[in-house]
């Protein structure tokens, strides 16, 4: 097979050099060019025809997001954003994901050379996943035109657990946007580093009527509340005298992920069993597949996003292969399926 052709767009010579070295070391990936700004990148895209682009957010002459939006309008290509750990950049990274970027890599603080080398597996995996991804029209963050009316949900102790990765920020929006403010407690694992998860939760909270926040240890998982696992921590659900609550754990990454959907789902299978609904959305890899199967075996209702609407079908596809999904459904049908289950 022909190697995956990558174009690196970054104004830092150091980042260009390190990324070129790391990516070129992979036998199935090659760097076909580097550009210091979007204007150089435009010419190289025409000449080199890359399969994947890595794109910095902060660059001279034109910022990465402006270039991304133009690229998606005229010549859509798989794009992986390169973002530094700042609050402002976490907001801009989410904007980039909604504008059509498939995923992002957070630039390490401190020694960039050493930090990027430690991310070698992540970088190569995301480049490979990008070539298998479906480029979707952008769905920008914005309040729903009409709020979902309060649903006549049958009183129950059921909780909802959601796992997602590549393409998940948009998918989670679509699911939550079709749910009422009185929805049962929701726990979410979206693969994302620290700082970015807090910004993601805050942004969701401005859009939807539920109480949405980045989870803290001991937070209650009550009706109308949505808790997002913080980057760098595993999220587990436990049951106490007053209902369900969450615990944060800084254990080792599971399937290269922390937070891990598997960790969340296994804890829900143990603590809630049949009083739970598990949802596995778009994402690369197979995190969540084993945990979703454990939930199903414990009596929970389980749903996986279908291939046609997934940006990357790795996670839900792995769950389906294991027989972990009771229902396989298009993204826009998942909320209605869940609500029907809660009303019955």
ChimeraX attribute file (.defattr): number of C-alpha atoms within 10 A of each C-alpha:
attribute: neighborCount
match mode: 1-to-1
recipient: residues
	/A:1	4
	/A:2	7
	/A:3	12
	/A:4	20
	/A:5	21
	/A:6	26
	/A:7	25
	/A:8	27
	/A:9	27
	/A:10	25
	/A:11	19
	/A:12	14
	/A:13	12
	/A:14	12
	/A:15	19
	/A:16	18
	/A:17	13
	/A:18	17
	/A:19	22
	/A:20	19
	/A:21	14
	/A:22	19
	/A:23	22
	/A:24	17
	/A:25	14
	/A:26	14
	/A:27	9
	/A:28	14
	/A:29	18
	/A:30	20
	/A:31	22
	/A:32	19
	/A:33	20
	/A:34	22
	/A:35	21
	/A:36	19
	/A:37	23
	/A:38	24
	/A:39	14
	/A:40	12
	/A:41	22
	/A:42	13
	/A:43	12
	/A:44	18
	/A:45	20
	/A:46	9
	/A:47	11
	/A:48	15
	/A:49	15
	/A:50	20
	/A:51	19
	/A:52	23
	/A:53	24
	/A:54	23
	/A:55	30
	/A:56	27
	/A:57	24
	/A:58	19
	/A:59	17
	/A:60	13
	/A:61	10
	/A:62	13
	/A:63	15
	/A:64	24
	/A:65	23
	/A:66	13
	/A:67	18
	/A:68	23
	/A:69	18
	/A:70	13
	/A:71	17
	/A:72	19
	/A:73	13
	/A:74	8
	/A:75	10
	/A:76	16
	/A:77	22
	/A:78	23
	/A:79	28
	/A:80	24
	/A:81	24
	/A:82	22
	/A:83	19
	/A:84	18
	/A:85	15
	/A:86	13
	/A:87	13
	/A:88	11
	/A:89	19
	/A:90	22
	/A:91	17
	/A:92	17
	/A:93	28
	/A:94	22
	/A:95	17
	/A:96	25
	/A:97	26
	/A:98	20
	/A:99	24
	/A:100	27
	/A:101	30
	/A:102	26
	/A:103	26
	/A:104	23
	/A:105	21
	/A:106	21
	/A:107	19
	/A:108	17
	/A:109	12
	/A:110	8
	/A:111	9
	/A:112	14
	/A:113	15
	/A:114	12
	/A:115	15
	/A:116	21
	/A:117	16
	/A:118	12
	/A:119	16
	/A:120	15
	/A:121	14
	/A:122	14
	/A:123	20
	/A:124	18
	/A:125	13
	/A:126	20
	/A:127	24
	/A:128	17
	/A:129	22
	/A:130	26
	/A:131	17
	/A:132	14
	/A:133	19
	/A:134	18
	/A:135	20
	/A:136	17
	/A:137	12
	/A:138	17
	/A:139	15
	/A:140	15
	/A:141	18
	/A:142	12
	/A:143	13
	/A:144	13
	/A:145	6
	/A:146	8
	/A:147	15
	/A:148	15
	/A:149	11
	/A:150	11
	/A:151	14
	/A:152	12
	/A:153	16
	/A:154	11
	/A:155	10
	/A:156	11
	/A:157	15
	/A:158	20
	/A:159	25
	/A:160	24
	/A:161	24
	/A:162	24
	/A:163	31
	/A:164	27
	/A:165	27
	/A:166	30
	/A:167	27
	/A:168	25
	/A:169	21
	/A:170	20
	/A:171	22
	/A:172	20
	/A:173	18
	/A:174	18
	/A:175	18
	/A:176	21
	/A:177	21
	/A:178	20
	/A:179	23
	/A:180	21
	/A:181	20
	/A:182	18
	/A:183	24
	/A:184	25
	/A:185	23
	/A:186	24
	/A:187	28
	/A:188	24
	/A:189	29
	/A:190	27
	/A:191	26
	/A:192	26
	/A:193	20
	/A:194	18
	/A:195	18
	/A:196	23
	/A:197	24
	/A:198	22
	/A:199	20
	/A:200	22
	/A:201	21
	/A:202	17
	/A:203	17
	/A:204	25
	/A:205	16
	/A:206	14
	/A:207	17
	/A:208	21
	/A:209	19
	/A:210	21
	/A:211	19
	/A:212	22
	/A:213	22
	/A:214	21
	/A:215	25
	/A:216	16
	/A:217	12
	/A:218	13
	/A:219	17
	/A:220	22
	/A:221	23
	/A:222	21
	/A:223	19
	/A:224	17
	/A:225	20
	/A:226	27
	/A:227	24
	/A:228	24
	/A:229	32
	/A:230	28
	/A:231	22
	/A:232	22
	/A:233	21
	/A:234	24
	/A:235	30
	/A:236	24
	/A:237	27
	/A:238	17
	/A:239	15
	/A:240	10
	/A:241	5
	/A:242	8
	/A:243	11
	/A:244	21
	/A:245	20
	/A:246	22
	/A:247	19
	/A:248	19
	/A:249	15
	/A:250	11
	/A:251	11
	/A:252	13
	/A:253	14
	/A:254	15
	/A:255	13
	/A:256	12
	/A:257	22
	/A:258	27
	/A:259	32
	/A:260	28
	/A:261	35
	/A:262	27
	/A:263	23
	/A:264	27
	/A:265	34
	/A:266	22
	/A:267	21
	/A:268	31
	/A:269	25
	/A:270	15
	/A:271	18
	/A:272	23
	/A:273	21
	/A:274	19
	/A:275	18
	/A:276	25
	/A:277	28
	/A:278	31
	/A:279	26
	/A:280	32
	/A:281	34
	/A:282	29
	/A:283	28
	/A:284	25
	/A:285	22
	/A:286	17
	/A:287	27
	/A:288	32
	/A:289	28
	/A:290	20
	/A:291	25
	/A:292	38
	/A:293	25
	/A:294	21
	/A:295	29
	/A:296	24
	/A:297	15
	/A:298	19
	/A:299	16
	/A:300	24
	/A:301	23
	/A:302	24
	/A:303	26
	/A:304	31
	/A:305	29
	/A:306	20
	/A:307	19
	/A:308	12
	/A:309	17
	/A:310	26
	/A:311	25
	/A:312	27
	/A:313	27
	/A:314	24
	/A:315	26
	/A:316	33
	/A:317	27
	/A:318	20
	/A:319	26
	/A:320	22
	/A:321	10
	/A:322	13
	/A:323	15
	/A:324	28
	/A:325	26
	/A:326	16
	/A:327	16
	/A:328	21
	/A:329	17
	/A:330	14
	/A:331	20
	/A:332	15
	/A:333	14
	/A:334	23
	/A:335	18
	/A:336	13
	/A:337	13
	/A:338	20
	/A:339	19
	/A:340	11
	/A:341	13
	/A:342	19
	/A:343	12
	/A:344	7
